[in-house]
Amino acid sequence: MVSVKTMFRIILLGPPGAGKGTQAARIAKRCGIPHISTGEMMRAAVVGKSALAKQIKAALDSGKLVPDPLIVEVVKARIQKPDCKKGFLLDGFPRTLPQAQALDRLLAELRASLTHVLEFVLPEEELKRRLLQRGEKEGRSDDAPPVIEKRLKIYKDQTRPVSDFYRRSGRLQEIDGLGSMDEIERRIKIVLGK
């Protein structure tokens, strides 16, 4: 674990199946910061029977993104909790350019800034293979073959501009997402200065 004086506010970007969740858990543990997965927060929300839960479930099952204003409010509330005072790791947010811009505004209001924006990069065929395998193993409805194609298209169309936004500002660092979990973790350690 790093010194408590070291502050990490990290975003993990990358397409579905890139390994963000796996590596996020490892990074968060090593840095002593909470791993905030918007995907997990949204999947947990669908357990409820509210109208909001039904909207989230419908979006997830069809491969669509949950609307920006809802996600931004959920993240805003989460990063202001006491366990985030020493930093946080966002996994699955921001996914759209308006979300990225809203996060910058929110952090400015909190007199904070991101320390690292990491993007996992790997071939589309590998992503499809991983998603199919995960869908079979975990029974996730959002990893079914027709939904996978839709999710990857949404990523290209809507989420790729987020990478460009951070790249233009000099904050984006690409991580090769191929290889074993340990190999990928070693690449991340180098980028984080560990």
Secondary structure, DSSP 8 states (H G I E B T S, - for coil): ---TT--EEEEEE--TTSSHHHHHHHHHHHHT--EEEHHHHHHHHTTS-SHHHHHHHHHHHHT----HHHHHHHHHHHHTSGGGTTEEEEES---SHHHHHHHHHHHHHTT---SEEEEEE--HHHHHHHHHHHHHHH--GGGSHHHHHHHHHHIIIIIHHHHHHHHHTT-EEEEE--S-HHHHHHHHHHHHT-
